Amino acid sequence: MRTHLTRTTALASAAALLLTLAGCSGSGSGSDAGPTAGTGSGTGSGTEPSATAEGPQALCDAVARLDELSTTLGDVDPSNPDEAIANLEEITSTLENTDPPAEVADAVDTVSTSFRELTDGMSEALADPTAEDAMTALNDAMASVSSQEFVDATTELNEYTEANC
């Protein structure tokens, strides 16, 4: 029972985080823009970027894909942790495979690094929820995505994508 509760709590925390990011990315005008929203050619079919994309359009495309993936993660059945981890991995890979414009490169790096820590931490914690080091890594990752540095980076990305995507 404890293992199931730990898995459910971890998945719910990750989904809530992504939905919170998606929710704060809107400009209030009915259009979504931000690190997890935008417009692009992604279809939600689970395709991953095959190479590093570059420039403003690449960032806009990545943002659109992140919006689709965060919606998919929000719909994951908490009893299916493998699906949630796969979605988190794709979100993380999308961020890691984008070569953004110089003016937001540091923000993308901050968000990407935090998502890598979260993805890896969740994978470890779900693989063995009784391992103290895995739970410590997950707690550290959750702190990273709750940090002021992360919030500032997502704000910077929201502003950039609202102006450029």
Buried (B, 14 or more C-beta within 10 A) or exposed (E): EEEEEBBEEBBEBBBEBBBBBBEBBBBEEEEBBBBBBBBBEBEEEEEEBEEEBEEBEBBBBBBBBBBBBBBBBBEBEBEEBEBBBBBBBBBBBBBBBBBBBEEBEEBBBBBBBBBBBBBBBBBBBBEEBEEEEBBEBBEEBBEBBEEEBBBEBBBBBBBBBBEBB
